[in-house]
Amino acid sequence: MKKFALIALGTLIVAVGVAYLIFKPNLGRLGMAATLFSGAEQYENFARIKEMYPTTRLTAAPKPYDFPAGEPLTLPERFNYEGKEFGVADFLALTDTSALLVIQDGKVRFEEYFLTGGRNVNWLSMSVAKSFTSTLVGIAYDQGLIKSLDDPITDYVPELYGSAYDGVAIVDVLEMSSGAAWSEDYADPDSEVMRMGKIMGIGGSLDEFTASIKPQRAPGTYNLYNSADTQALGMLVSRATGRSLTNYMQEKLWGPLGTESDAYWIIDDNNVEMAFAGLNATARDYAKIGELFRNKGNWFGKQIVSEDWVTNATHSTKAHLLPGDNPASDYPMGYGYQWWLMDGDEGEYSAIGVYNQFVYVNPTKNLVIVKLSAFSDYASVETEDGYREFQTIELFRAIGNEL
């Protein structure tokens, strides 16, 4: 019996050793994926994604552009949201801010880094990636590789036949109005977004997951935030251009913007980019897409994406996309082509990612603000205190009022 027990123990040790060698590369990503939206601190993880996940690399521009320094700005001490006063320093700490960068008229007015952030530190910006992905759609459209935004997305991505996206106009996907059945509930482990997010931890195919989604309502009638819509747009860019998102973005956006650092994009088991949330870059390089849009798609005399695209991406008159108490939308902010639209008369819009990530643009004040964060209590409660996105917009408005 002892002999058999020793053999069994030896076999178990070998099996554990083999399993460790097989899964060792995934241990970091598994650990991080398992703790997202749990209240665990993430600022160590968000700063070293390329060490934990498979990624592709976007190479810094051969001629990087360095924003010039402007007159130093002192941040306001306090701001208000719905009658409640917040200390600015306390709010930045509360939301685990890693970077705050304020650019006005193309010049750096304020720049500070906290926690594990830094000027040369890549940061996982979550859904800020959506605004980059939609911009790539715009560039492909300007090139004539996408003939019409009214075309069904399945004309370009036949893998989506039979899915929620079958016959859906590209513009409805851009505007998060695809009609797909979807839940973006971070507290529900069985929600579609959490099931898609598991691919970050255990592997799988983002394309296959997107093609598995079923329809729920008529397209173009209801604004429902849906990360799979962005993944479908990533598929569109890849099929229309015949190139990966990384390869296309390197030539058409990342290089032309004069980026000063390499960036990284999380990929799945098939080397497909996580179009909806996987981009990792520095605060200054994130700011460049804000500056590009503030300047109506023109970067120092070169039209990278058309002015018409920028206008349509950051404005809407469609009833289901308007900000406010809107029965045809699941969120009080308005929506454009993967950009959030603010209420008010200053034309503000923003790329926003979970954990309190922002590339905010106020064209009236010639203002771009980048806030990178790892707000560990994100989605902890179903009130504004669990998200703090409207509070952050008020912080930005208070900063704008100081200019």
C-alpha positions as CSV (number, residue, x, y, z in Angstrom):
1,M,0.0,0.0,0.0
2,K,2.9,2.4,0.9
3,K,4.3,1.8,-2.6
4,F,1.1,2.7,-4.3
5,A,0.6,5.7,-2.0
6,L,4.1,6.9,-2.9
7,I,3.4,6.4,-6.6
8,A,0.1,8.3,-6.3
9,L,1.8,11.1,-4.4
10,G,4.6,11.3,-6.9
11,T,2.0,11.4,-9.8
12,L,0.1,14.2,-8.0
13,I,3.3,16.2,-7.5
14,V,4.2,15.8,-11.2
15,A,0.7,16.8,-12.2
16,V,0.8,19.9,-10.0
17,G,4.2,20.8,-11.4
18,V,3.1,20.4,-15.0
19,A,-0.1,22.5,-14.3
20,Y,2.1,25.2,-12.7
21,L,4.3,25.4,-15.7
22,I,1.3,25.5,-18.0
23,F,-0.6,28.1,-16.1
24,K,2.3,30.1,-14.6
25,P,2.1,32.8,-17.4
26,N,-1.6,33.3,-16.6
27,L,-1.4,33.5,-12.8
28,G,-1.0,37.3,-12.7
29,R,-3.8,37.9,-15.1
30,L,-6.1,35.4,-13.4
31,G,-5.5,37.1,-10.0
32,M,-6.2,40.5,-11.4
33,A,-9.3,39.5,-13.3
34,A,-10.7,37.7,-10.2
35,T,-10.4,40.9,-8.1
36,L,-11.8,43.5,-10.5
37,F,-14.9,45.2,-9.0
38,S,-14.2,43.5,-5.7
39,G,-13.0,46.6,-3.9
40,A,-9.4,45.4,-4.1
41,E,-6.7,48.1,-4.9
42,Q,-5.7,48.0,-8.5
43,Y,-3.2,50.8,-8.9
44,E,-0.3,48.3,-8.9
45,N,-1.9,46.2,-11.6
46,F,-3.0,49.0,-13.9
47,A,0.6,50.3,-14.2
48,R,2.0,46.9,-15.4
49,I,-0.5,45.3,-17.7
50,K,2.1,44.4,-20.3
51,E,3.8,42.2,-17.7
52,M,0.6,40.3,-16.9
53,Y,-1.3,40.0,-20.2
54,P,-0.5,39.1,-23.8
55,T,-0.3,42.4,-25.7
56,T,0.6,44.0,-29.0
57,R,2.8,47.1,-29.0
58,L,2.2,50.5,-30.6
59,T,5.6,52.1,-31.1
60,A,6.3,55.7,-30.2
61,A,6.4,58.1,-33.1
62,P,9.8,58.7,-34.7
63,K,9.3,62.4,-34.1
64,P,7.4,62.6,-30.8
65,Y,5.5,65.8,-30.0
66,D,6.1,67.3,-26.6
67,F,3.3,69.6,-25.3
68,P,4.8,73.0,-24.5
69,A,4.5,74.3,-21.0
70,G,1.9,77.0,-20.3
71,E,1.3,79.2,-17.3
72,P,1.1,77.0,-14.2
73,L,-2.4,76.5,-12.9
74,T,-3.4,76.2,-9.3
75,L,-6.2,73.7,-8.9
76,P,-9.3,74.9,-7.1
77,E,-9.5,73.8,-3.5
78,R,-13.1,72.7,-3.7
79,F,-15.9,71.9,-6.1
80,N,-19.6,71.2,-5.7
81,Y,-21.9,68.4,-7.0
82,E,-25.6,68.6,-6.3
83,G,-25.2,70.8,-3.2
84,K,-22.4,68.7,-1.7
85,E,-18.9,70.1,-1.4
86,F,-15.8,68.1,-2.2
87,G,-12.1,68.9,-1.4
88,V,-10.2,68.5,-4.7
89,A,-7.2,66.9,-3.1
90,D,-9.4,64.5,-1.1
91,F,-11.4,63.6,-4.2
92,L,-8.3,62.8,-6.2
93,A,-7.1,60.6,-3.4
94,L,-10.6,59.0,-2.9
95,T,-10.7,58.0,-6.6
96,D,-7.1,56.6,-6.5
97,T,-6.0,59.1,-9.1
98,S,-2.6,58.2,-10.8
99,A,-2.4,61.1,-13.2
100,L,-4.1,64.5,-13.7
101,L,-3.1,66.4,-16.8
102,V,-4.7,69.8,-17.8
103,I,-4.0,71.2,-21.2
104,Q,-5.3,74.5,-22.4
105,D,-4.7,76.0,-25.9
106,G,-2.3,73.0,-26.5
107,K,-0.1,73.9,-23.5
108,V,0.3,72.0,-20.2
109,R,-1.2,74.0,-17.4
110,F,-1.1,71.3,-14.7
111,E,0.5,67.9,-14.5
112,E,0.9,65.7,-11.5
113,Y,1.2,62.0,-10.8
114,F,0.3,59.9,-7.8
115,L,0.5,56.3,-6.6
116,T,2.2,54.2,-9.3
117,G,1.5,56.8,-12.1
118,G,4.2,58.7,-13.9
119,R,4.9,60.6,-17.1
120,N,6.3,57.4,-18.7
121,V,3.9,55.0,-17.1
122,N,1.4,53.1,-19.3
123,W,-2.0,52.9,-17.7
124,L,-5.0,50.6,-18.4
125,S,-7.6,53.1,-19.4
126,M,-10.5,50.6,-19.8
127,S,-13.3,52.0,-22.0
128,V,-11.3,55.1,-23.0
129,A,-10.2,52.6,-25.7
130,K,-13.7,52.8,-27.2
131,S,-13.1,56.3,-28.4
132,F,-9.8,55.3,-30.1
133,T,-11.6,52.3,-31.8
134,S,-14.4,54.5,-33.1
135,T,-11.8,57.0,-34.4
136,L,-10.2,54.2,-36.4
137,V,-13.7,53.5,-37.9
138,G,-13.7,57.2,-38.9
139,I,-10.3,57.0,-40.6
140,A,-11.3,53.9,-42.5
141,Y,-14.6,55.6,-43.5
142,D,-12.7,58.7,-44.7
143,Q,-10.5,56.4,-46.8
144,G,-13.5,54.9,-48.5
145,L,-12.8,51.5,-47.0
146,I,-16.2,51.7,-45.3
147,K,-18.6,53.0,-47.9
148,S,-21.6,54.2,-45.8
149,L,-22.4,54.2,-42.1
150,D,-25.8,53.0,-43.1
151,D,-24.3,49.8,-44.4
152,P,-25.1,46.7,-42.3
153,I,-22.0,45.8,-40.3
154,T,-22.4,42.2,-41.6
155,D,-21.5,43.5,-45.1
156,Y,-18.0,43.8,-43.8
157,V,-18.0,41.2,-40.9
158,P,-19.7,38.1,-42.2
159,E,-18.8,36.3,-39.0
160,L,-21.6,38.3,-37.3
161,Y,-24.4,36.8,-39.5
162,G,-27.0,35.2,-37.2
163,S,-25.9,37.3,-34.2
164,A,-27.4,40.5,-32.7
165,Y,-25.5,42.4,-35.3
166,D,-26.9,40.7,-38.4
167,G,-28.2,43.5,-40.7
168,V,-27.5,46.3,-38.1
169,A,-26.3,49.6,-39.5
170,I,-22.8,50.6,-38.6
171,V,-24.0,53.9,-37.2
172,D,-26.3,52.2,-34.7
173,V,-23.3,50.2,-33.5
174,L,-21.2,53.3,-33.2
175,E,-24.0,54.9,-31.1
176,M,-24.4,52.0,-28.7
177,S,-27.9,51.4,-30.2
178,S,-27.4,48.0,-31.8
179,G,-30.4,46.5,-30.1
180,A,-28.3,43.6,-28.8
181,A,-29.3,41.9,-25.5
182,W,-26.7,43.0,-23.0
183,S,-26.0,43.7,-19.4
184,E,-23.0,45.9,-18.4
185,D,-23.5,45.0,-14.7
186,Y,-20.1,44.7,-13.0
187,A,-21.6,43.3,-9.8
188,D,-23.2,40.3,-11.6
189,P,-20.6,37.6,-12.5
190,D,-23.1,36.2,-15.0
191,S,-23.6,39.5,-16.9
192,E,-22.5,39.6,-20.5
193,V,-19.8,42.1,-19.8
194,M,-18.3,40.0,-17.0
195,R,-18.5,36.9,-19.1
196,M,-16.7,38.7,-21.9
197,G,-14.2,40.1,-19.4
198,K,-13.3,36.6,-18.2
199,I,-11.5,36.2,-21.5
200,M,-8.9,38.5,-19.9
201,G,-8.3,36.0,-17.2
202,I,-8.8,32.5,-18.7
203,G,-8.5,33.1,-22.4
204,G,-10.8,32.6,-25.3
205,S,-12.0,34.4,-28.5
206,L,-13.4,37.9,-28.4
207,D,-14.7,37.5,-31.9
208,E,-16.6,34.3,-31.1
209,F,-18.1,35.8,-28.0
210,T,-19.3,38.8,-29.9
211,A,-20.8,36.6,-32.6
212,S,-22.7,34.7,-29.9
213,I,-24.8,37.7,-28.7
214,K,-28.5,37.7,-29.4
215,P,-30.8,40.6,-30.4
216,Q,-33.3,42.1,-28.0
217,R,-34.9,45.2,-29.5
218,A,-35.0,47.2,-32.8
219,P,-31.7,48.8,-33.7
220,G,-31.5,52.6,-33.5
221,T,-34.2,53.1,-30.9
222,Y,-32.5,52.7,-27.5
223,N,-29.1,53.7,-26.2
224,L,-27.8,50.8,-24.2
225,Y,-24.2,50.8,-23.2
226,N,-22.7,47.7,-24.6
227,S,-19.0,46.8,-24.7
228,A,-19.6,44.2,-27.4
229,D,-20.7,46.9,-29.7
230,T,-17.2,48.3,-29.6
231,Q,-15.7,44.8,-30.1
232,A,-17.9,44.5,-33.2
233,L,-16.4,47.8,-34.4
234,G,-12.9,46.5,-33.9
235,M,-13.9,43.5,-36.1
236,L,-15.2,46.0,-38.7
237,V,-11.9,48.0,-38.7
238,S,-9.9,44.8,-39.1
239,R,-12.1,43.4,-41.9
240,A,-12.4,46.7,-43.8
241,T,-8.7,47.5,-43.7
242,G,-7.3,43.9,-43.9
243,R,-5.1,44.8,-40.9
244,S,-5.1,44.4,-37.1
245,L,-6.2,47.4,-35.0
246,T,-2.6,47.8,-33.7
247,N,-1.1,47.8,-37.2
248,Y,-3.7,50.2,-38.6
249,M,-3.6,52.5,-35.6
250,Q,0.2,52.6,-35.7
251,E,0.2,54.1,-39.2
252,K,-3.0,56.2,-39.2
253,L,-3.2,57.5,-35.6
254,W,-0.5,56.7,-33.2
255,G,2.4,57.7,-35.4
256,P,0.8,60.8,-36.9
257,L,-0.1,62.1,-33.4
258,G,3.6,62.3,-32.4
259,T,3.2,59.9,-29.4
260,E,6.1,60.0,-27.1
261,S,5.8,56.5,-25.6
262,D,5.2,53.0,-26.7
263,A,1.6,51.7,-25.9
264,Y,0.2,48.3,-25.4
265,W,-3.1,46.7,-26.3
266,I,-4.4,43.5,-24.6
267,I,-5.1,40.7,-27.0
268,D,-7.0,37.4,-26.8
269,D,-5.8,33.9,-27.6
270,N,-6.2,34.7,-31.4
271,N,-4.1,37.9,-31.2
272,V,-7.3,40.0,-31.5
273,E,-7.2,43.3,-29.6
274,M,-9.6,44.0,-26.7
275,A,-11.1,46.9,-28.7
276,F,-13.5,47.9,-25.9
277,A,-11.1,48.2,-23.0
278,G,-7.5,47.0,-23.5
279,L,-5.4,50.0,-24.4
280,N,-2.5,51.0,-22.2
281,A,-0.8,54.3,-22.7
282,T,0.6,57.4,-20.9
283,A,-1.4,60.4,-19.9
284,R,0.3,62.7,-22.4
285,D,-0.4,60.3,-25.2
286,Y,-4.0,59.9,-24.2
287,A,-4.3,63.7,-24.2
288,K,-3.3,63.8,-27.9
289,I,-6.6,62.2,-29.0
290,G,-8.4,64.9,-27.0
291,E,-6.3,67.6,-28.6
292,L,-6.9,66.0,-32.0
293,F,-10.7,66.2,-31.5
294,R,-10.6,69.7,-30.0
295,N,-8.8,70.7,-33.2
296,K,-11.5,69.1,-35.3
297,G,-9.4,66.2,-36.5
298,N,-6.4,68.4,-37.6
299,W,-3.0,67.8,-36.1
300,F,-0.6,70.7,-37.0
301,G,-1.9,71.0,-40.6
302,K,-2.6,67.3,-41.2
303,Q,-6.2,66.1,-41.3
304,I,-6.0,62.8,-39.5
305,V,-9.7,62.2,-39.3
306,S,-12.3,64.5,-41.1
307,E,-13.9,67.4,-39.4
308,D,-17.3,66.0,-40.3
309,W,-16.4,62.8,-38.4
310,V,-15.4,64.7,-35.3
311,T,-18.5,66.8,-35.4
312,N,-20.8,63.8,-35.8
313,A,-18.9,61.8,-33.2
314,T,-19.2,64.4,-30.5
315,H,-22.8,65.8,-31.1
316,S,-26.2,64.2,-31.5
317,T,-29.7,65.3,-32.1
318,K,-31.2,61.8,-32.0
319,A,-33.8,61.5,-29.2
320,H,-32.4,58.3,-27.7
321,L,-28.9,59.8,-27.5
322,L,-29.6,63.0,-25.7
323,P,-28.4,63.7,-22.2
324,G,-30.7,64.0,-19.2
325,D,-33.6,61.9,-17.9
326,N,-34.2,60.0,-21.1
327,P,-36.5,57.0,-21.2
328,A,-34.8,55.8,-24.4
329,S,-31.4,55.5,-22.8
330,D,-30.0,53.6,-19.8
331,Y,-27.7,56.5,-18.7
332,P,-28.2,60.2,-18.1
333,M,-25.2,61.3,-20.2
334,G,-25.6,61.7,-24.0
335,Y,-23.8,59.6,-26.5
336,G,-22.1,60.1,-29.9
337,Y,-19.7,57.8,-31.8
338,Q,-18.3,56.1,-28.6
339,W,-17.9,59.5,-26.9
340,W,-20.0,60.6,-24.0
341,L,-21.8,63.9,-24.4
342,M,-22.4,66.3,-21.5
343,D,-25.4,68.5,-21.0
344,G,-24.9,72.3,-21.0
345,D,-24.0,74.9,-23.6
346,E,-20.2,74.4,-23.9
347,G,-20.1,71.3,-26.1
348,E,-18.2,69.1,-23.6
349,Y,-17.6,65.5,-24.4
350,S,-15.4,62.8,-22.9
351,A,-13.9,59.3,-23.3
352,I,-14.7,57.5,-20.1
353,G,-13.5,54.2,-18.6
354,V,-14.4,52.3,-15.5
355,Y,-12.3,53.0,-12.4
356,N,-12.6,56.7,-13.2
357,Q,-10.6,57.2,-16.4
358,F,-11.2,60.3,-18.5
359,V,-10.1,62.1,-21.6
360,Y,-12.4,65.2,-21.3
361,V,-12.7,67.9,-23.9
362,N,-14.3,71.4,-23.5
363,P,-13.9,73.0,-26.9
364,T,-15.4,76.3,-25.6
365,K,-12.5,76.7,-23.2
366,N,-9.9,75.0,-25.5
367,L,-9.5,72.5,-22.7
368,V,-8.4,68.9,-22.5
369,I,-8.1,67.0,-19.2
370,V,-6.8,63.5,-18.7
371,K,-7.5,61.7,-15.4
372,L,-6.2,58.2,-15.0
373,S,-7.3,56.3,-11.9
374,A,-7.8,53.0,-10.1
375,F,-10.9,53.9,-8.1
376,S,-11.1,50.7,-6.0
377,D,-14.7,51.2,-4.9
378,Y,-15.9,51.5,-8.4
379,A,-19.4,49.8,-8.8
380,S,-19.4,49.1,-5.1
381,V,-22.9,50.7,-4.7
382,E,-25.5,51.6,-7.3
383,T,-25.4,55.3,-6.6
384,E,-23.1,58.1,-7.9
385,D,-20.8,57.4,-5.0
386,G,-20.1,54.1,-6.5
387,Y,-19.0,55.6,-9.9
388,R,-18.2,59.3,-9.3
389,E,-18.4,60.1,-13.0
390,F,-20.7,63.1,-12.7
391,Q,-18.8,64.3,-9.7
392,T,-15.6,64.1,-11.8
393,I,-17.2,66.1,-14.6
394,E,-18.0,68.8,-12.0
395,L,-14.4,68.7,-10.9
396,F,-13.3,69.3,-14.5
397,R,-15.8,72.2,-14.8
398,A,-14.4,73.7,-11.6
399,I,-10.9,73.5,-13.1
400,G,-12.1,75.1,-16.3
401,N,-13.6,78.0,-14.3
402,E,-10.1,78.7,-12.9
403,L,-8.6,79.3,-16.4
